[in-house]
Amino acid sequence: MKPADTGPDTGRTGETLGLYAAFGCLGYLLTALGAILPQLREERGLPRAEAALYPSAFALGLVIVGLVGHRLAARLGRYAIPAALTALVGGAALLASAGGRLGTAAGALVLGLGGAGLVQLVPAALRAAHRGDGTIQIGEANAVSSAASVLSPILIGAALAHGLGWRPAFTTPPLLAAAILLIFLTRPPRHRPAQPTQTPAPPTPSSPSAGSPSAGSPSAGSPSAAPASAAPASAAPASAAPASAAPASAAPASAAPASAAAPAGAAPGATAPGGAVPGGPAPGATPSGGAVPGGAAPTAASSSAAAPAGAAPGSVGVEVGGGVGFWGRWGDLVLAVGVEFCLVFWAADFLGSVKGLGAGGAATLSAGFVLGMAVGRAAAGPVVRRGGRPDRLLALAAAVGIGGFVVLWASPAPVAVAGLVVTGLGVALLYPVILGQALAARPSEPAWAAARCALASGVAIGVAPLVLGALADLTTLRAAVLVAPALLLVLLARCGRRLRTGSAS
């Protein structure tokens, strides 16, 4: 049998590059939403708690798509990804142009619906377009999303510094990219691949089609029941993936998480949230979620620590979650994605309100967090392979994140930005490692596990930034941002307890 992702199928076809660019639009807008929150709040005279409802509306979109997205994809067929991309950029345009609070919130919700759709469909379409599990292509897609997530705060900051306002930098790049992509993605396929003449064997838990994560973003996901018709052209998603994104990573993870994924997700990752993300985004950044929320997810990982981004959860083959169990890892995932998106959405406001930076400088330098996440996830493969037990690796990553936050919180502006980068480096590893452990804890139920991980990203993205904003109204933003290290401390304590009792994998 030919190894996965070897030979000619690893080439970057036009369709593959189009899917990469769609994921890049998600990563761009996920972190851009955090960069513009201070300006939205000032324009509308909003308290921080109400401004935080916009990220919560985005998270609601992730949850909705995680619940019903695979059914809608079945109806849309090859137009599913173009529809998701249209919703993403259409929501961004509505958010930027709406004059009232309701219109702005509706834009954030539609943006979340489109982003979650991309976290669900893009990784699956990449796997369907390439033999094997598509790990290489999903990793490259998360890398594109991660780069875009770093770019958007920089462009928004530059526009603010030159008196152009935030709207041109927020909407123009993704709208132009999406317009070009939609022309390509909606073209009829030139040919259709030959259908198999024999009935394939039913997938086993270790089959690559069993529903794989894209941990970028801390962001969203969906069951692996996405139909084969859900991808554009000839790419049919064999399954759906959590945020790459991620939180993601993109991812938000993903995002697509993870990618992102995202979420959460990725969810993020912004990291994505982005995954994932999801994190959303995963994304996600994809930030995980990355992801999508917030950045890219690692494409290589130790089988004893984390599932590779894009690899089937069942491919681990054993319950590497050990004595922790799925729901223990689910709780860890909520904590990790919550930290990711608190910083993705509030870093710019913190740098401006607390550290005294101007609007342009605060928006630009808030990219330090997603930059740290992108670097951390790019190096995650070797780190995970050498890190030993997952809980030891998670404890170390959480400690690095706490140390970076101390520098961010206690230092003047130039040094504080360095602390923000270090915080991103530490937080980067949390989503992909926890997601891999959670999926591996249920190797026989990958779709069920992926859907619940998507829910974790949605809960974290919807609740944690909102709690931070509400506390900022009651106290000060300087005090309220302590929510982020508090979540890291809880995660660190959980990992330490498992290491002491020997229940960690």
C-alpha positions as CSV (number, residue, x, y, z in Angstrom):
1,M,0.0,0.0,0.0
2,K,1.3,3.4,-0.9
3,P,2.0,5.5,2.2
4,A,-0.4,8.4,2.9
5,D,0.5,11.7,1.2
6,T,3.3,10.4,-0.9
7,G,3.7,10.6,-4.7
8,P,1.9,13.0,-7.0
9,D,-1.1,13.5,-4.7
10,T,0.9,15.7,-2.4
11,G,1.1,18.4,-5.2
12,R,-0.6,21.7,-4.7
13,T,-3.4,21.8,-7.3
14,G,-5.4,24.8,-8.0
15,E,-8.2,23.4,-6.0
16,T,-5.9,22.8,-3.0
17,L,-4.6,26.3,-3.2
18,G,-8.1,27.7,-3.3
19,L,-9.0,25.8,-0.1
20,Y,-5.8,27.1,1.5
21,A,-6.9,30.7,0.7
22,A,-10.4,30.1,2.0
23,F,-8.8,29.0,5.3
24,G,-6.6,32.1,5.2
25,C,-9.7,34.3,5.0
26,L,-11.0,32.6,8.2
27,G,-7.8,33.1,10.1
28,Y,-7.6,36.8,9.0
29,L,-11.1,37.6,10.2
30,L,-10.9,35.7,13.4
31,T,-8.1,37.7,14.8
32,A,-9.3,40.9,13.1
33,L,-12.5,40.6,15.2
34,G,-10.4,41.0,18.3
35,A,-8.3,43.9,16.9
36,I,-11.4,46.0,16.2
37,L,-13.3,45.4,19.5
38,P,-11.8,48.6,21.1
39,Q,-12.9,50.7,18.1
40,L,-16.4,49.1,18.0
41,R,-16.8,49.7,21.7
42,E,-15.7,53.4,21.3
43,E,-18.0,54.0,18.3
44,R,-21.1,52.6,19.9
45,G,-20.4,53.6,23.4
46,L,-20.6,50.0,24.6
47,P,-19.6,48.6,27.9
48,R,-17.1,45.8,27.6
49,A,-19.6,43.1,28.5
50,E,-21.8,44.1,25.6
51,A,-18.8,44.3,23.2
52,A,-17.9,40.8,24.3
53,L,-21.3,39.6,22.9
54,Y,-19.9,39.9,19.4
55,P,-17.3,37.1,20.0
56,S,-20.1,35.2,21.8
57,A,-22.3,35.6,18.6
58,F,-19.4,34.2,16.6
59,A,-19.2,31.2,19.1
60,L,-22.9,30.6,18.7
61,G,-22.4,30.3,15.0
62,L,-19.7,27.6,15.7
63,V,-22.2,25.7,17.9
64,I,-25.0,25.8,15.3
65,V,-22.9,24.5,12.5
66,G,-21.4,21.9,14.8
67,L,-25.0,20.6,15.4
68,V,-26.6,20.8,11.9
69,G,-23.8,21.8,9.5
70,H,-23.3,18.3,8.0
71,R,-27.0,18.1,7.1
72,L,-26.8,21.5,5.3
73,A,-23.7,20.4,3.5
74,A,-25.5,17.4,2.2
75,R,-28.1,19.7,0.6
76,L,-25.6,22.2,-0.8
77,G,-23.3,19.6,-2.3
78,R,-20.3,21.1,-4.1
79,Y,-21.5,24.6,-3.3
80,A,-21.1,24.0,0.5
81,I,-17.6,25.6,0.7
82,P,-18.5,28.6,-1.5
83,A,-21.6,29.1,0.6
84,A,-19.6,29.0,3.8
85,L,-17.0,31.4,2.4
86,T,-19.8,33.8,1.3
87,A,-21.3,33.7,4.8
88,L,-17.9,34.4,6.3
89,V,-17.1,37.5,4.3
90,G,-20.8,38.6,4.1
91,G,-20.9,38.5,7.9
92,A,-17.7,40.6,8.0
93,A,-19.2,43.2,5.6
94,L,-22.5,43.3,7.6
95,L,-20.5,43.8,10.9
96,A,-18.5,46.7,9.3
97,S,-21.4,48.4,7.6
98,A,-24.3,48.0,10.1
99,G,-25.2,51.1,11.9
100,G,-26.8,49.6,15.0
101,R,-26.0,47.1,17.6
102,L,-28.4,44.4,16.3
103,G,-26.9,44.6,12.8
104,T,-23.3,44.3,14.2
105,A,-24.3,41.3,16.3
106,A,-26.0,39.7,13.3
107,G,-22.8,40.2,11.3
108,A,-20.7,38.5,13.9
109,L,-23.2,35.6,14.0
110,V,-23.2,35.1,10.2
111,L,-19.4,35.4,10.3
112,G,-19.3,32.6,12.8
113,L,-21.6,30.4,10.8
114,G,-19.4,30.8,7.7
115,G,-16.2,30.3,9.7
116,A,-17.5,27.1,11.3
117,G,-18.6,25.8,7.9
118,L,-15.1,26.2,6.6
119,V,-13.6,24.5,9.6
120,Q,-15.9,21.6,9.0
121,L,-15.5,21.3,5.2
122,V,-12.0,22.4,4.2
123,P,-10.0,19.7,6.0
124,A,-12.4,17.0,4.8
125,A,-12.2,18.4,1.2
126,L,-8.4,18.3,1.4
127,R,-8.4,14.7,2.6
128,A,-10.8,13.8,-0.2
129,A,-8.7,15.5,-2.9
130,H,-5.5,13.7,-1.9
131,R,-4.9,10.1,-1.2
132,G,-4.2,9.2,2.4
133,D,-5.4,11.3,5.3
134,G,-4.3,14.7,3.9
135,T,-2.1,15.5,6.9
136,I,0.4,17.5,4.8
137,Q,-2.3,19.5,3.1
138,I,-4.2,20.2,6.3
139,G,-1.0,21.3,8.0
140,E,-0.2,23.7,5.1
141,A,-3.8,25.1,5.2
142,N,-3.4,25.8,8.9
143,A,0.0,27.5,8.2
144,V,-1.8,29.8,5.7
145,S,-4.5,30.5,8.2
146,S,-1.9,31.2,10.9
147,A,0.0,33.7,8.7
148,A,-3.2,35.5,7.8
149,S,-4.2,35.7,11.5
150,V,-0.9,37.5,12.2
151,L,-1.4,39.8,9.2
152,S,-4.8,41.2,10.1
153,P,-4.0,43.1,13.3
154,I,-0.9,44.5,11.6
155,L,-3.0,45.9,8.7
156,I,-5.8,47.2,10.9
157,G,-3.2,48.9,13.1
158,A,-1.6,50.5,10.1
159,A,-4.9,51.7,8.8
160,L,-5.8,53.2,12.2
161,A,-2.4,54.9,12.5
162,H,-2.9,56.6,9.1
163,G,-6.4,57.8,9.9
164,L,-8.2,55.4,7.6
165,G,-10.3,53.7,10.3
166,W,-10.5,50.0,10.8
167,R,-13.1,49.1,8.2
168,P,-10.9,49.1,5.0
169,A,-8.3,46.8,6.5
170,F,-11.0,44.6,8.1
171,T,-13.1,44.0,5.0
172,T,-11.2,44.7,1.9
173,P,-8.5,41.9,1.9
174,P,-11.0,39.0,2.7
175,L,-13.6,40.4,0.3
176,L,-11.2,40.6,-2.6
177,A,-9.8,37.2,-1.9
178,A,-13.2,35.7,-1.5
179,A,-14.5,37.2,-4.8
180,I,-11.6,35.6,-6.7
181,L,-12.0,32.3,-4.9
182,L,-15.8,32.1,-5.5
183,I,-15.2,32.4,-9.2
184,F,-12.9,29.5,-9.0
185,L,-14.8,27.3,-6.5
186,T,-18.2,27.6,-8.2
187,R,-16.9,26.5,-11.7
188,P,-18.3,23.2,-12.8
189,P,-15.7,20.3,-12.4
190,R,-13.9,19.5,-15.6
191,H,-14.1,15.8,-14.9
192,R,-15.2,13.5,-12.2
193,P,-13.1,10.8,-10.7
194,A,-14.1,7.3,-11.7
195,Q,-16.3,5.6,-9.1
196,P,-15.0,2.5,-7.5
197,T,-16.3,-0.7,-9.1
198,Q,-16.1,-2.7,-5.9
199,T,-17.7,-2.1,-2.5
200,P,-15.0,-0.7,-0.2
201,A,-14.5,-2.4,3.1
202,P,-16.2,-0.6,6.1
203,P,-13.8,1.7,7.9
204,T,-12.2,0.6,11.1
205,P,-11.4,2.9,14.0
206,S,-7.9,3.3,12.6
207,S,-9.1,4.2,9.1
208,P,-8.1,7.7,7.9
209,S,-11.7,8.4,7.0
210,A,-12.9,8.1,10.6
211,G,-13.2,11.8,11.2
212,S,-10.0,13.7,11.8
213,P,-9.2,16.8,13.7
214,S,-7.7,19.9,12.4
215,A,-6.4,21.5,15.5
216,G,-5.8,25.0,14.7
217,S,-8.3,26.9,15.9
218,P,-9.6,26.8,18.7
219,S,-12.8,26.6,17.3
220,A,-15.5,24.1,16.0
221,G,-16.1,20.7,14.5
222,S,-18.7,18.3,13.4
223,P,-19.3,14.6,13.1
224,S,-17.6,12.6,10.4
225,A,-20.8,12.1,8.6
226,A,-20.3,15.0,6.2
227,P,-21.4,13.8,2.8
228,A,-19.2,13.1,-0.1
229,S,-20.9,15.8,-2.1
230,A,-20.0,18.6,0.4
231,A,-16.8,19.7,-1.3
232,P,-16.3,21.9,-4.3
233,A,-15.5,20.4,-7.7
234,S,-14.3,16.9,-7.2
235,A,-13.2,17.2,-3.7
236,A,-15.7,15.5,-1.5
237,P,-15.2,15.6,2.3
238,A,-15.1,12.1,3.6
239,S,-15.6,13.4,7.1
240,A,-15.8,16.6,9.1
241,A,-13.2,17.9,11.4
242,P,-13.1,20.0,14.6
243,A,-11.6,23.3,14.7
244,S,-8.6,23.9,13.1
245,A,-8.4,26.5,14.0
246,A,-8.5,26.9,15.9
247,P,-9.0,28.1,18.5
248,A,-8.6,28.2,17.4
249,S,-6.6,27.6,16.1
250,A,-9.0,28.7,13.2
251,A,-9.2,27.6,14.0
252,P,-10.2,28.7,15.0
253,A,-10.0,25.5,15.3
254,S,-11.1,24.8,13.4
255,A,-10.9,25.4,13.5
256,A,-10.7,24.0,12.5
257,P,-8.4,24.4,16.2
258,A,-6.2,22.2,13.6
259,S,-6.6,22.4,13.2
260,A,-8.5,24.5,12.8
261,A,-9.4,24.5,13.3
262,A,-11.1,25.3,14.5
263,P,-12.0,26.0,17.0
264,A,-12.0,25.5,18.1
265,G,-12.8,24.9,16.7
266,A,-10.0,26.5,17.5
267,A,-11.8,26.8,18.1
268,P,-9.7,28.6,17.8
269,G,-5.3,28.6,18.3
270,A,-6.5,31.6,17.5
271,T,-5.4,29.4,17.6
272,A,-7.8,29.8,16.0
273,P,-8.8,29.9,17.3
274,G,-8.4,28.2,15.7
275,G,-7.5,24.4,16.3
276,A,-8.3,23.9,17.2
277,V,-9.8,25.7,16.3
278,P,-10.9,26.9,17.1
279,G,-10.9,27.3,19.0
280,G,-11.8,28.3,17.4
281,P,-10.9,28.5,15.4
282,A,-9.4,26.8,15.8
283,P,-9.0,28.3,15.5
284,G,-8.1,29.0,16.3
285,A,-6.7,30.5,16.2
286,T,-7.5,29.9,14.8
287,P,-6.4,30.7,17.2
288,S,-7.0,27.3,17.5
289,G,-9.0,27.4,17.1
290,G,-7.3,28.9,15.5
291,A,-8.6,27.9,14.8
292,V,-8.5,27.9,14.0
293,P,-8.4,30.2,16.1
294,G,-5.4,31.5,16.2
295,G,-2.8,29.7,14.3
296,A,-1.6,26.5,12.7
297,A,-1.6,23.2,14.4
298,P,1.3,20.8,14.4
299,T,1.4,18.3,11.6
300,A,3.5,15.8,13.4
301,A,3.0,14.5,16.9
302,S,3.9,11.6,19.1
303,S,1.4,8.8,19.2
304,S,1.8,8.8,22.9
305,A,1.0,12.4,23.3
306,A,-1.1,14.0,20.6
307,A,-2.8,13.1,17.3
308,P,-1.2,14.7,14.3
309,A,-3.3,17.5,12.8
310,G,-5.5,16.0,10.2
311,A,-4.8,12.4,11.3
312,A,-7.7,10.2,12.1
313,P,-8.4,10.0,15.8
314,G,-8.8,6.3,15.6
315,S,-5.3,6.0,14.1
316,V,-3.8,6.2,17.6
317,G,-5.0,2.7,18.1
318,V,-5.1,2.7,21.8
319,E,-6.7,4.8,24.5
320,V,-3.8,7.1,25.1
321,G,-6.0,9.2,27.3
322,G,-5.3,6.6,29.9
323,G,-7.0,7.0,33.2
324,V,-8.0,10.6,32.5
325,G,-11.0,9.7,30.3
326,F,-12.7,11.7,27.7
327,W,-14.6,14.1,29.9
328,G,-11.5,15.0,31.9
329,R,-9.8,16.0,28.6
330,W,-13.0,17.8,27.6
331,G,-12.7,20.0,30.7
332,D,-9.0,20.7,29.8
333,L,-10.1,21.7,26.3
334,V,-12.6,24.3,27.7
335,L,-9.8,25.8,29.8
336,A,-7.3,25.9,27.0
337,V,-9.6,27.4,24.4
338,G,-10.9,29.9,26.9
339,V,-7.4,31.2,27.6
340,E,-6.7,31.4,23.9
341,F,-9.7,33.5,23.0
342,C,-9.6,35.8,26.1
343,L,-6.3,37.0,24.7
344,V,-7.2,36.9,21.0
345,F,-10.3,39.2,21.7
346,W,-8.9,41.4,24.5
347,A,-5.2,41.8,23.9
348,A,-5.6,44.9,21.7
349,D,-7.9,46.6,24.3
350,F,-5.5,45.7,27.1
351,L,-2.5,47.2,25.3
352,G,-4.4,50.4,24.5
353,S,-6.3,50.9,27.8
354,V,-3.8,49.5,30.3
355,K,-0.4,49.9,28.6
356,G,-1.2,53.3,27.0
357,L,-0.5,52.5,23.4
358,G,-2.4,54.3,20.7
359,A,-5.2,52.6,18.8
360,G,-3.0,51.7,15.8
361,G,-0.1,50.5,17.9
362,A,-2.3,48.4,20.2
363,A,-4.0,46.7,17.3
364,T,-0.7,46.0,15.5
365,L,1.1,44.7,18.6
366,S,-1.8,42.5,19.6
367,A,-0.5,40.3,16.8
368,G,2.2,39.3,19.2
369,F,0.0,36.7,20.8
370,V,-1.0,34.9,17.5
371,L,2.6,35.2,16.3
372,G,3.8,33.4,19.4
373,M,1.1,30.7,18.8
374,A,2.1,30.3,15.2
375,V,5.8,29.8,16.1
376,G,4.8,27.4,19.0
377,R,2.6,25.3,16.8
378,A,5.2,25.2,14.0
379,A,7.6,23.7,16.5
380,A,5.1,21.5,18.2
381,G,5.9,18.3,16.4
382,P,9.5,17.9,17.8
383,V,8.4,19.3,21.2
384,V,5.6,16.8,21.5
385,R,7.8,13.9,20.5
386,R,10.4,14.8,23.2
387,G,7.9,16.0,25.8
388,G,7.1,12.6,27.4
389,R,3.8,12.2,29.1
390,P,1.1,14.5,27.9
391,D,0.2,16.0,31.3
392,R,3.9,16.8,31.9
393,L,4.0,18.6,28.5
394,L,0.7,20.4,29.2
395,A,2.0,21.5,32.7
396,L,5.1,22.9,31.1
397,A,3.2,24.7,28.4
398,A,0.8,26.2,31.0
399,A,3.7,27.3,33.1
400,V,5.3,29.1,30.1
401,G,2.0,30.8,29.4
402,I,1.7,32.0,33.0
403,G,5.2,33.3,33.0
404,G,4.6,35.2,29.8
405,F,1.4,36.7,31.2
406,V,3.2,37.9,34.4
407,V,5.6,39.8,32.1
408,L,2.7,41.1,30.1
409,W,0.7,42.3,33.1
410,A,3.5,43.8,35.2
411,S,5.8,45.4,32.6
412,P,5.7,48.6,30.6
413,A,4.5,48.5,27.0
414,P,7.6,47.3,25.0
415,V,8.4,44.5,27.4
416,A,4.7,43.7,27.8
417,V,4.5,42.9,24.1
418,A,7.4,40.4,24.5
419,G,5.4,38.8,27.4
420,L,2.4,38.5,25.1
421,V,4.5,36.6,22.5
422,V,5.8,34.3,25.2
423,T,2.2,33.7,26.4
424,G,1.3,32.7,22.9
425,L,4.3,30.3,22.8
426,G,3.0,28.5,25.9
427,V,-0.7,28.4,25.0
428,A,0.1,27.2,21.5
429,L,0.7,23.6,22.6
430,L,-2.4,23.2,24.8
431,Y,-5.1,22.8,22.2
432,P,-3.5,20.2,19.9
433,V,-2.2,18.1,22.7
434,I,-5.5,18.1,24.6
435,L,-7.5,17.5,21.5
436,G,-5.4,14.5,20.5
437,Q,-5.8,13.0,23.9
438,A,-9.5,13.6,24.0
439,L,-10.1,12.0,20.6
440,A,-7.8,9.1,21.5
441,A,-9.8,8.4,24.7
442,R,-12.8,7.4,22.4
443,P,-11.0,5.6,19.5
444,S,-14.2,3.7,18.5
445,E,-16.4,6.8,18.5
446,P,-14.4,9.5,16.5
447,A,-17.5,11.3,15.3
448,W,-19.1,11.5,18.7
449,A,-15.8,12.7,20.2
450,A,-15.2,15.3,17.5
451,A,-18.7,16.8,18.0
452,R,-18.2,17.1,21.8
453,C,-14.8,18.7,21.3
454,A,-16.5,21.2,19.0
455,L,-19.0,21.9,21.7
456,A,-16.1,22.5,24.2
457,S,-14.6,25.1,21.9
458,G,-18.0,26.8,21.4
459,V,-18.6,27.0,25.1
460,A,-15.2,28.4,25.8
461,I,-15.3,31.0,23.1
462,G,-18.8,32.0,24.0
463,V,-18.3,32.3,27.8
464,A,-14.6,33.1,28.7
465,P,-14.3,36.4,26.8
466,L,-17.7,37.5,27.9
467,V,-16.9,36.8,31.6
468,L,-13.7,38.8,31.2
469,G,-15.6,41.8,29.6
470,A,-18.2,41.7,32.4
471,L,-15.5,41.7,35.1
472,A,-13.8,44.6,33.4
473,D,-17.0,46.6,33.7
474,L,-17.3,45.7,37.3
475,T,-13.6,46.3,38.2
476,T,-10.9,47.3,35.7
477,L,-9.6,45.6,32.5
478,R,-6.2,45.3,34.3
479,A,-7.9,43.2,37.0
480,A,-10.3,41.3,34.6
481,V,-7.5,39.9,32.4
482,L,-6.4,37.8,35.3
483,V,-9.1,35.4,34.1
484,A,-6.6,34.1,31.5
485,P,-3.8,33.1,34.0
486,A,-6.5,31.8,36.4
487,L,-7.7,29.4,33.7
488,L,-4.0,28.3,33.1
489,L,-3.5,27.8,36.9
490,V,-6.6,25.5,37.0
491,L,-5.2,23.5,34.1
492,L,-1.8,23.4,35.7
493,A,-3.3,22.1,38.9
494,R,-5.3,19.4,37.1
495,C,-2.2,18.2,35.3
496,G,-0.2,18.3,38.5
497,R,-2.8,16.2,40.3
498,R,-2.9,13.6,37.6
499,L,0.9,13.4,37.5
500,R,1.0,12.9,41.3
501,T,-1.7,10.2,41.3
502,G,-0.4,8.4,38.3
503,S,-3.7,8.8,36.3
504,A,-2.1,10.7,33.5
505,S,-1.3,9.0,30.3
